């Protein structure tokens, strides 16, 4: 049983949970206020709750730090996590977690849409916010009341691109690109790796003798390491990059360098757009190379499981989205179907079916 006692001008309460004594001020000179507080704490203990947790003291910033730490220790991509935190902080920074309601979340969505963010981008940020709340509720003691975690509904993603490059378009693009981007783009088209994954490759991740390039756990979007074996073209490209490195005055750790050779490749939007225009292939984006790589691997007979390992797709839903059917595929399917029916027509006629029956004709 708990007790009430006076300390200075205020009444305090004393109660026990799992053999441990807790002392708490009622912050009141009235004994009745302390008595009500003690009843509340004892009720919390009976329900199996940790007494005296002040959820209103926790602010968004603390949950954001916990989220970032969770990504880091679990080998997830911290850079991507920080990007989402940066956007969320502009709206929620300094807010008490108990004050974040569904109304605030809707206002955040409208603000991001007003900035031109796509639904898919906003969904990734909302998923991060949801993860923050859930992690806070799982803490011991909890930082978020599990009964007050707001419901966060994801937006419909209707802005999914379906662009890809046929092989002729890829060759035209390579021909139009400046020299320093040719190998970089070729690597993306063959492997399906993301732009940042290729930009950040260092020579410590490359073994030219064995013919492999690695991505370490924590460097990828899905948090898993990845190894790709180089075909002869990619091996020649990386060998050429290595020779350029050896002859350079300044030895840098990165595989693909910028136009001046002073740092890794970062921004190349102008060079990319100009090459697309010169090649006559329309407004392509670098991510179209990733979709193209997936499609090419599947069409060439590589198993879908292996293709997912190479490109780094964790979920089948996203992989299926990239395995795009082109107009030429549909035309080819129609042609093959017509050829099939032409062959069948030569061997089976309507008269045969009427006279012999379907089963006998098929047999």
N, C-alpha and C positions, 0 to 999 in steps of 0.2 A: 504494500500500500504506500502511496505517496504521502508526502507531508507538505504543510504550508508553514513558512516561517518569515519573520520580518528581518530585513537587512537594510539598515539605514532607514530611509523613508518609504521604500517600496517593499511589497510582499514578493517572496520568491517561492518556487515550488521545487520539490525534490521527488524524483520517481526512478524506478529501476526497470531495466530491460536486459534480459539475458545475463543477469548478475552484475550489470554495470549501472552505476548510479549517474543520473543526469541532474544538473542544476540549471534552472532557468528563471529569469526575472519576469514577473508579470507586467513590469513597467507601470505599476499602478499602486496607489496607496490604499485601495479598497481590497479587503480580504475576499469579497465576493468575486472580484475579477480574477484573482489568483485561483480561487476554487473552480471557476469555470474553465480556466486554462488547464488545471490539473486533470479535470474530467476529460477534456479533449485529448490530452496526451495519453491518458490511460486507455481511452477508446481507440486511439491509433495503434497502441501496443497490442490490444486484444485482436485487432484486425490483421496483425502481422506486419504493420507498416512501421517504418522508422520514424519516430516522433520528432517533432520540432524542425522539420525541413522547411526552409523558407525559399520556395521556388521563385518568389518575386525578386530575389537578390541576383538571380542568374541573368546575364545579358547575352545577346546574340553572339558577341565577340568570343565568349568563352566556348560556346558550342562550335563555332567556326574553327577554333584552335584544336578542339578535340577531334573534329572531322578530319582536319589536315593530318593530325598525328595518326589517326586510324588508317588513312590512306597510305601513309609512309610505312608504318610497321607491317602492313599487310601486302607490301610490294606493289601498291597501285601507283598510277601516274600522278605524282604530286603537282606537276606543272599544270595539268588539266584541272585538278582540284582547286588550285590557287586562282585560275582564271574564273571559275564559277564563284568562288568566295569573293573575288574582287567586285563582281557585278552585284552580288547579294549585299555586300557591305555598303554600297552606295545608298541602299534603301533601308536596311535593317540595323546598320551599325549603331551600337549604344542602346538599342531597344531592349527592354526587359522581355524575356522569353514569354512570360505570362501575358504580355500585351500584344503579342503577335497573333492576330486573328485571321480568319478566312478573308475578311474585308481587306486587311493589309496585303494579303497574298494576291488577291484580285487586282489591287492597285499596283502591285509590283509587276504583274503580268502586263497590264495596260501600259505602264511606263516603258517596259522593255520592248513591247510591240511598237510603241511610239518612236523608239530609237532605231527601229528597223530590224530588230532581232527576229529570226525565224522561229516558228513553233518548236522545231527540233532543238534549237539552241536553248530556248526558254525551258523546255522539258528537262534538259540536262541540269539546269540550274535548280529547278524545282525538286528534282531527284536528290540533289545535294542537300537542299534544305530539309527535305523529309528525312534523309539519313541523319542529319544533325539532331533532329528531334528524337528519333528513335535511339540513337546512341546515348543522348542525355537521359532518356527514360530507363535505360539499362544500367546506368551507373549505380554504384553502391557507395554512399547514398545517392539516390537519383537526383539529377539536376532538373528534370522535367517530370511533371505529374503525367503519368501514362494516360490518365483520363482526360487530359487537356491537350493532347497532341492534335493539332488541327488536321482536318482531312484535306489533302492536297491532290487535286484532280489534274491529271496530265492533259495536255492539249492534243488535238488531232494534228498529225503531221501530214499535211497535204503538199508540202513543198519538197517532196523527195525528187531529186534529180535522177534522170535516167540516161544521162549522156555517157558515151563511150567512144573509143576511137577504133575504127577498122584499121587493119594493118597498113593499108595504103596511106591513110590519113596520118598514122603514126610516123611512117617514113617521110612523108612530106613535112611534118612538124620537125622531125630531127634535122632535116636538111635546112630548115629555115632558122633554127635556133642558133644563138651564139655558141662558140666552141665550148665555153666553160659549163654550159647547161646540157650539152648533148648526152654525156655519160650519166648525168644525174637523172634526166628524164627517161633514158633507156632503162635504168635500174628500177624506176617506178613502174614502167610499163611491163617489165618482166616479172617483178615480184609482188606488186600490189601493196607495197609498204606505203605508209602515210608520209606526207612531206616532211614533218618534223623528225620522224624516225630515220629518214635518209640524211637529212641535214646534219643530224647530230652524230653520224657515224664517224668514229675515230679509227686510226690504224690499229689500235689495240683490239678492236673488234673484228679485224680481218686476218684470215690465214690464207694467203695466196697459194701456198704449197698444197694445202688440202683443198682449197677452193671453197671457203665458207665465209659468211658474214654473220655476226651475231647481234642480237638485241638482248640486253640484260633485263632480268626481272625488275620492274619499277620504271623501265623506260617506255613501256608500251601502254596503250590505252586500257587493255584488259589485265595488266599487271603480271603477265606471264612472259618469260623469256622466249626467244625465237631464234632459230638458225636456218639460214637458207644456203643451199648449195648452188654455186655459180655455174651457169652453162658457159660454153666457150666464148660467146660474145661478151658476157658480163666479166668473165675472167680477164679478157683482153682489155676491156675498158678500165678495170681496176689496176691492171698492170701498167697501163698508160698513165693513170693518175699517180701511181707510185714513182714512175720514172720522172714525171714532172716535179714531184716532191723532192726527189734526190737532187735535182738540178736547181732547185729554188734556193735563193739566198737566205730566206727565212723559213726554217723548218717548222711547220704547223702540224698539230695532231689530227686535223680533220681530213677525211677522204675527199670530199667535194668542196672546192674552194670558190669564192666569189670571183668576179671578173678581174679584179686587181690582184687576186692571190694573197690577200692580206688577212682573210678570216673565212669562216665557213659560209656557205650559201645561206642567206636569210630571206630577203625580199627580192623578187624578180618579176613582179607583176607586169611592168612595162615591157620587158623583153619577151615574156610569155605571150602577152596580147599581140604584140607586133608579129611574132612568129606564127601565131594562129591565123592572123590576117594575111600574111605573106604566103602561107601554105594553103589558104583558101578553104579552111576547115571550120569556119564559124567561131562562135564564142565558147570555147572549151575552158574547163577549169582543171587544175592539177589533179583533183580527186577523181576526174574521169579516167585517169590512168589506172586507179585502183579498181574501179568497176570493170575496166577493160581486161585487166590482168585476171580477175576472177573468171570472167567469161571465157577468156582464151584458155585458161587452165582446164576448165570443165570441158570445153569443146575439143581440146587436144587429147582427152581421155584420162587426165589425171583425176584420181578419185576425189570426191568432194571433201572427204575427211582430210586428205593430204593438202588440198588446196586451201582449206581453212587454216591449217597449220602454217603454211607459207605466208598467207596474207594476214594472219593474226585475227581472224574473226572468231569471237567467242561464242556468239549465239547464232543459231541456224537461221533465225528470222532475218537478220541483217544480211547474212551471206546470200540467202535466197533473193533478197531485194537486188543484189548486185549481179546475180546471174540472169542478165537481161536478154530477152529475145529481140532480135532486130528485125526490120522489115525483110531483109534478105533471108533470114531464117524462116520467116513465115511463108515467103514465096517458095523457098526450097521445100518446105513441108507440103505445100499445096501441090507442087510438081511431083514429089515422091508419091503422094496419095493418088494423083491422077495416073501415074505410071503403074501403081499397084492395081488399081481397078482395071486398067487396060490389060494387064497380064491375066487377071481373074476372068475378064470378059472372054478372052480367047479360049479358056478352058471350061468355063461353065456358062450355060445360057439359061434363059428363063424357061425354055422348053424342057431342058434337062431337069430343072428343079420340079416342074409340074409332073414329069413322067416318073422320075426316080425318087423324088423327095430330097429335102435339104440335107439330111444326115448322110445319105448315100453319096451325094455330090461332093460334100466336104471330105468324106472318107476317101 
